Amino acid sequence: MFVISKRFNGEYKFIFASRKGHTIFTSINCKHKSDCELMIAAIRENLELFAFTRIKSTGGKYYFRLSKEGLVLANSRKYSTELRLSKGIDEITKYVSSAEILDFSENEMVFPEATLVSG
């Protein structure tokens, strides 16, 4: 699923999460929520136009950058192995076109404080 949210600086971002709820990639900052929505639509409808650049960090972790025409639009989470990185990309290609979109950008408190229940 895609999840749109607002950063503390007032800009917007979105993540793509796996079926298990793990973040696979996080977008760049966007000034407007509509920018996130446009990028999500483009990714869902035309994933073949995007490039996955695989990178190994100096710390030995693997990640990818999602880009279009040389512009980096998102960075993945860090993976411990190349195989896990490949599985993350496979999850995107398999489910991105049917992924739902959740918008938490307007919610000040997505998870309000729980009240203690005595009993």
C-alpha positions in Angstrom: 0.0 0.0 0.0 1.0 3.6 -0.4 0.7 5.9 2.7 0.8 9.6 2.3 1.8 11.7 5.3 3.0 15.1 6.3 6.5 15.7 7.6 7.2 17.9 10.6 8.5 20.7 8.2 5.0 20.8 6.5 6.1 19.0 3.3 4.5 15.7 2.2 5.9 12.3 1.5 4.7 8.8 0.8 5.9 5.4 1.5 5.2 2.1 -0.3 4.7 -0.7 2.3 4.8 -4.5 1.9 1.8 -6.7 2.6 3.4 -7.3 6.0 3.5 -3.5 6.7 7.3 -3.0 6.2 8.4 0.1 4.4 9.9 -0.7 1.1 10.6 2.8 -0.1 10.1 6.4 0.9 9.6 9.3 -1.5 11.4 12.5 -1.7 9.8 15.6 0.0 6.9 17.1 -1.9 5.6 20.7 -1.3 2.0 19.6 -2.1 0.0 16.5 -1.4 -1.1 16.6 -5.1 2.6 16.0 -6.0 2.5 12.8 -4.0 -0.7 11.7 -5.6 0.7 12.4 -9.1 3.9 10.4 -8.4 1.9 7.5 -7.0 -0.4 7.5 -10.0 2.6 7.5 -12.4 4.3 4.6 -10.5 1.1 2.5 -10.4 0.3 3.0 -14.1 3.7 3.1 -15.7 6.2 1.3 -13.4 8.2 0.2 -16.5 9.2 3.9 -17.1 11.0 4.0 -13.7 14.5 2.7 -13.0 15.7 0.8 -9.9 19.3 1.6 -9.2 20.8 -0.9 -6.8 23.4 0.4 -4.4 25.6 -1.1 -1.7 26.4 1.4 1.1 29.8 1.7 2.7 28.3 -0.1 5.7 27.6 -3.2 3.6 23.8 -2.7 3.4 21.9 -2.8 0.1 19.2 -0.3 -1.1 17.8 1.0 -4.3 16.8 4.4 -5.7 13.6 4.7 -7.7 14.1 7.3 -10.5 12.6 8.5 -13.7 14.6 10.2 -16.4 17.5 10.6 -13.9 15.4 12.3 -11.2 15.5 10.3 -7.9 12.0 10.1 -6.6 12.4 7.6 -3.7 14.9 5.6 -1.7 14.4 2.2 -0.3 15.0 0.9 3.2 18.3 -0.8 3.8 18.5 -4.6 3.2 21.1 -7.0 4.7 21.5 -9.0 1.5 21.1 -8.5 -2.3 18.5 -11.3 -2.2 16.3 -9.3 0.2 16.8 -6.2 -1.9 15.6 -8.2 -5.0 12.6 -9.5 -3.0 11.7 -5.9 -2.1 11.8 -4.9 -5.8 9.7 -8.0 -6.7 7.1 -7.0 -4.2 6.8 -3.6 -5.9 6.5 -5.0 -9.4 3.9 -7.6 -8.2 1.6 -5.4 -6.2 2.1 -1.7 -7.0 -0.6 -1.5 -9.7 -3.3 -2.7 -7.3 -1.9 -1.1 -4.1 -4.4 1.0 -2.2 -3.6 4.5 -1.0 -4.0 5.6 2.6 -3.9 9.3 3.3 -2.8 10.3 6.8 -1.6 13.8 5.8 -4.5 15.6 7.4 -4.6 13.7 10.7 -2.8 15.5 13.5 -3.1 12.4 15.7 -3.3 9.2 13.7 -3.0 7.1 16.9 -4.5 9.0 19.7 -3.2 8.3 23.2 -4.8 5.1 24.6 -6.7 5.5 27.9 -5.9 3.2 30.7 -8.6 0.7 31.5 -8.6 -0.6 35.0 -10.1 -3.9 35.7 
